[in-house]
Amino acid sequence: MTDDELVYRRVFRAPRELVWRCLTEPTELAQFWGPRGMATPADGIIVELRPGGRFETLMLGAHGSHRMVATFTEVVPPERLAWVEPASGMHTTSTLDDLGDGTTAVVIHQRHVPEPMRAPEARAGFLTSLDKLEDHLARLMQGDRS
């Protein structure tokens, strides 16, 4: 791994197909995308789920907004999703591994990460979005049991 790479790994208590849905559908992405303190309305999310398709999110917060604009480079449901952000050159690849017990390991590998996004505060913020995804999946799983 080089200095401009980051890897995040998290095991979610949810089946891989559900985690995939949360990572690829705007109404689901809106529930967790972005660090705590930021909101990402579904109408600010574009997902053209195919290689060459657009992936855009608009995060809103007390200190302003941030638009992420990317192009999907790989879409292999429900196991692999990758995109590149042309503005920064950052590549993100998410791999979903079905662990066979109703849980899913997600590994997010980012390459060519811009310096500000490698700062401890930015990395901590990214982790809070994974926390939000974990909470959202738990709510969805709870709903499945009722």
TINUBA-273251 format. One record per residue (C-alpha): x, z, y; chain; residue number from 1; residue in one letter. Coordinates in steps of 0.001 Angstrom, whole numbers, always signed. Layout:
BEGIN
@east: X	up: Z	north: Y	kette: A	nr: NUM	rest: A
...
//
This chain:
BEGIN
@east: +0	up: +0	north: +0	kette: A	nr: 1	rest: M
@east: +1264	up: -797	north: +3500	kette: A	nr: 2	rest: T
@east: +920	up: +1154	north: +6750	kette: A	nr: 3	rest: D
@east: -2055	up: -953	north: +7852	kette: A	nr: 4	rest: D
@east: -4113	up: -321	north: +4686	kette: A	nr: 5	rest: E
@east: -6681	up: +2375	north: +3966	kette: A	nr: 6	rest: L
@east: -8425	up: +3209	north: +707	kette: A	nr: 7	rest: V
@east: -11511	up: +5393	north: +409	kette: A	nr: 8	rest: Y
@east: -12926	up: +6427	north: -2977	kette: A	nr: 9	rest: R
@east: -16208	up: +8222	north: -3573	kette: A	nr: 10	rest: R
@east: -18364	up: +8817	north: -6647	kette: A	nr: 11	rest: V
@east: -22077	up: +8667	north: -5900	kette: A	nr: 12	rest: F
@east: -24762	up: +10192	north: -8135	kette: A	nr: 13	rest: R
@east: -26768	up: +6978	north: -8251	kette: A	nr: 14	rest: A
@east: -26873	up: +3846	north: -10394	kette: A	nr: 15	rest: P
@east: -24698	up: +944	north: -9287	kette: A	nr: 16	rest: R
@east: -27689	up: -1335	north: -8527	kette: A	nr: 17	rest: E
@east: -29063	up: +1239	north: -6061	kette: A	nr: 18	rest: L
@east: -25688	up: +1692	north: -4357	kette: A	nr: 19	rest: V
@east: -25390	up: -2114	north: -4101	kette: A	nr: 20	rest: W
@east: -28844	up: -2327	north: -2520	kette: A	nr: 21	rest: R
@east: -27868	up: +313	north: +40	kette: A	nr: 22	rest: C
@east: -24695	up: -1610	north: +921	kette: A	nr: 23	rest: L
@east: -26417	up: -4979	north: +1297	kette: A	nr: 24	rest: T
@east: -29946	up: -4512	north: +2694	kette: A	nr: 25	rest: E
@east: -30396	up: -3943	north: +6453	kette: A	nr: 26	rest: P
@east: -33166	up: -1335	north: +6053	kette: A	nr: 27	rest: T
@east: -30886	up: +689	north: +3776	kette: A	nr: 28	rest: E
@east: -27716	up: +140	north: +5833	kette: A	nr: 29	rest: L
@east: -29578	up: +1451	north: +8886	kette: A	nr: 30	rest: A
@east: -29896	up: +4838	north: +7162	kette: A	nr: 31	rest: Q
@east: -26148	up: +5541	north: +7017	kette: A	nr: 32	rest: F
@east: -23965	up: +2855	north: +8645	kette: A	nr: 33	rest: W
@east: -21512	up: +4284	north: +11148	kette: A	nr: 34	rest: G
@east: -20071	up: +7728	north: +11748	kette: A	nr: 35	rest: P
@east: -22198	up: +10801	north: +12444	kette: A	nr: 36	rest: R
@east: -23515	up: +10618	north: +15985	kette: A	nr: 37	rest: G
@east: -24004	up: +6854	north: +15807	kette: A	nr: 38	rest: M
@east: -27215	up: +5042	north: +14880	kette: A	nr: 39	rest: A
@east: -27431	up: +1510	north: +13530	kette: A	nr: 40	rest: T
@east: -30971	up: +161	north: +13892	kette: A	nr: 41	rest: P
@east: -32080	up: -2273	north: +11163	kette: A	nr: 42	rest: A
@east: -32878	up: -4907	north: +13800	kette: A	nr: 43	rest: D
@east: -29187	up: -4798	north: +14837	kette: A	nr: 44	rest: G
@east: -27990	up: -5679	north: +11329	kette: A	nr: 45	rest: I
@east: -27512	up: -9192	north: +9965	kette: A	nr: 46	rest: I
@east: -26691	up: -9678	north: +6273	kette: A	nr: 47	rest: V
@east: -26335	up: -13237	north: +4987	kette: A	nr: 48	rest: E
@east: -25328	up: -12200	north: +1485	kette: A	nr: 49	rest: L
@east: -23154	up: -15120	north: +360	kette: A	nr: 50	rest: R
@east: -19524	up: -16163	north: +825	kette: A	nr: 51	rest: P
@east: -19283	up: -17562	north: +4357	kette: A	nr: 52	rest: G
@east: -22407	up: -15641	north: +5432	kette: A	nr: 53	rest: G
@east: -22545	up: -13399	north: +8488	kette: A	nr: 54	rest: R
@east: -22400	up: -9608	north: +8359	kette: A	nr: 55	rest: F
@east: -23054	up: -7913	north: +11695	kette: A	nr: 56	rest: E
@east: -23937	up: -4372	north: +12681	kette: A	nr: 57	rest: T
@east: -24655	up: -2836	north: +16062	kette: A	nr: 58	rest: L
@east: -23889	up: +891	north: +16234	kette: A	nr: 59	rest: M
@east: -25330	up: +2862	north: +19129	kette: A	nr: 60	rest: L
@east: -24165	up: +6268	north: +20326	kette: A	nr: 61	rest: G
@east: -23964	up: +8582	north: +23306	kette: A	nr: 62	rest: A
@east: -20654	up: +7007	north: +24347	kette: A	nr: 63	rest: H
@east: -21759	up: +3394	north: +24086	kette: A	nr: 64	rest: G
@east: -22149	up: +782	north: +21413	kette: A	nr: 65	rest: S
@east: -19939	up: -1050	north: +18937	kette: A	nr: 66	rest: H
@east: -20712	up: -4382	north: +17312	kette: A	nr: 67	rest: R
@east: -18985	up: -5273	north: +14066	kette: A	nr: 68	rest: M
@east: -18953	up: -9005	north: +13345	kette: A	nr: 69	rest: V
@east: -17691	up: -10197	north: +9978	kette: A	nr: 70	rest: A
@east: -17910	up: -13019	north: +7465	kette: A	nr: 71	rest: T
@east: -18463	up: -12352	north: +3786	kette: A	nr: 72	rest: F
@east: -15587	up: -13648	north: +1668	kette: A	nr: 73	rest: T
@east: -16794	up: -12419	north: -1720	kette: A	nr: 74	rest: E
@east: -20231	up: -11434	north: -3028	kette: A	nr: 75	rest: V
@east: -20412	up: -10476	north: -6719	kette: A	nr: 76	rest: V
@east: -23588	up: -8422	north: -7289	kette: A	nr: 77	rest: P
@east: -23570	up: -5544	north: -8072	kette: A	nr: 78	rest: P
@east: -19819	up: -4990	north: -8359	kette: A	nr: 79	rest: E
@east: -17827	up: -6444	north: -5470	kette: A	nr: 80	rest: R
@east: -18399	up: -7129	north: -1788	kette: A	nr: 81	rest: L
@east: -15747	up: -8303	north: +663	kette: A	nr: 82	rest: A
@east: -15636	up: -9452	north: +4268	kette: A	nr: 83	rest: W
@east: -13214	up: -10211	north: +7062	kette: A	nr: 84	rest: V
@east: -13641	up: -9333	north: +10725	kette: A	nr: 85	rest: E
@east: -12263	up: -12304	north: +12671	kette: A	nr: 86	rest: P
@east: -11677	up: -10316	north: +15885	kette: A	nr: 87	rest: A
@east: -9204	up: -7917	north: +14239	kette: A	nr: 88	rest: S
@east: -8286	up: -9738	north: +11028	kette: A	nr: 89	rest: G
@east: -9320	up: -6655	north: +9037	kette: A	nr: 90	rest: M
@east: -10339	up: -7306	north: +5420	kette: A	nr: 91	rest: H
@east: -12689	up: -4877	north: +3664	kette: A	nr: 92	rest: T
@east: -13329	up: -4990	north: -76	kette: A	nr: 93	rest: T
@east: -15808	up: -2634	north: -1732	kette: A	nr: 94	rest: S
@east: -15743	up: -2335	north: -5508	kette: A	nr: 95	rest: T
@east: -18606	up: -598	north: -7324	kette: A	nr: 96	rest: L
@east: -17838	up: +705	north: -10803	kette: A	nr: 97	rest: D
@east: -20655	up: +1896	north: -13071	kette: A	nr: 98	rest: D
@east: -19270	up: +5046	north: -14698	kette: A	nr: 99	rest: L
@east: -21910	up: +4931	north: -17432	kette: A	nr: 100	rest: G
@east: -23484	up: +8296	north: -16681	kette: A	nr: 101	rest: D
@east: -25766	up: +7328	north: -13815	kette: A	nr: 102	rest: G
@east: -22959	up: +7595	north: -11271	kette: A	nr: 103	rest: T
@east: -21079	up: +4897	north: -9403	kette: A	nr: 104	rest: T
@east: -17491	up: +4969	north: -8169	kette: A	nr: 105	rest: A
@east: -17047	up: +3073	north: -4929	kette: A	nr: 106	rest: V
@east: -13577	up: +2086	north: -3768	kette: A	nr: 107	rest: V
@east: -13306	up: +675	north: -254	kette: A	nr: 108	rest: I
@east: -9973	up: -1031	north: +396	kette: A	nr: 109	rest: H
@east: -9252	up: -2094	north: +3955	kette: A	nr: 110	rest: Q
@east: -6273	up: -4273	north: +4855	kette: A	nr: 111	rest: R
@east: -4877	up: -5188	north: +8291	kette: A	nr: 112	rest: H
@east: -6604	up: -2119	north: +9770	kette: A	nr: 113	rest: V
@east: -6163	up: -1983	north: +13562	kette: A	nr: 114	rest: P
@east: -4161	up: +1006	north: +14826	kette: A	nr: 115	rest: E
@east: -7128	up: +2831	north: +16457	kette: A	nr: 116	rest: P
@east: -9048	up: +2734	north: +13167	kette: A	nr: 117	rest: M
@east: -6106	up: +4334	north: +11336	kette: A	nr: 118	rest: R
@east: -6151	up: +7400	north: +13615	kette: A	nr: 119	rest: A
@east: -7189	up: +10657	north: +11900	kette: A	nr: 120	rest: P
@east: -10338	up: +10898	north: +14052	kette: A	nr: 121	rest: E
@east: -11444	up: +7372	north: +13114	kette: A	nr: 122	rest: A
@east: -10758	up: +8003	north: +9429	kette: A	nr: 123	rest: R
@east: -12732	up: +11258	north: +9596	kette: A	nr: 124	rest: A
@east: -15602	up: +9352	north: +11245	kette: A	nr: 125	rest: G
@east: -15547	up: +6779	north: +8458	kette: A	nr: 126	rest: F
@east: -15809	up: +9580	north: +5909	kette: A	nr: 127	rest: L
@east: -18938	up: +10897	north: +7658	kette: A	nr: 128	rest: T
@east: -20600	up: +7515	north: +7103	kette: A	nr: 129	rest: S
@east: -19852	up: +7914	north: +3379	kette: A	nr: 130	rest: L
@east: -21382	up: +11400	north: +3607	kette: A	nr: 131	rest: D
@east: -24476	up: +9828	north: +5194	kette: A	nr: 132	rest: K
@east: -24620	up: +7270	north: +2355	kette: A	nr: 133	rest: L
@east: -24356	up: +10086	north: -188	kette: A	nr: 134	rest: E
@east: -27247	up: +11941	north: +1515	kette: A	nr: 135	rest: D
@east: -29341	up: +8752	north: +1656	kette: A	nr: 136	rest: H
@east: -28754	up: +8014	north: -2039	kette: A	nr: 137	rest: L
@east: -29704	up: +11606	north: -2912	kette: A	nr: 138	rest: A
@east: -32999	up: +11191	north: -995	kette: A	nr: 139	rest: R
@east: -33689	up: +7893	north: -2775	kette: A	nr: 140	rest: L
@east: -32910	up: +9433	north: -6174	kette: A	nr: 141	rest: M
@east: -35172	up: +12402	north: -5368	kette: A	nr: 142	rest: Q
@east: -37970	up: +9988	north: -4541	kette: A	nr: 143	rest: G
@east: -37502	up: +8274	north: -7887	kette: A	nr: 144	rest: D
@east: -38165	up: +11578	north: -9679	kette: A	nr: 145	rest: R
@east: -41418	up: +12446	north: -7923	kette: A	nr: 146	rest: S
//
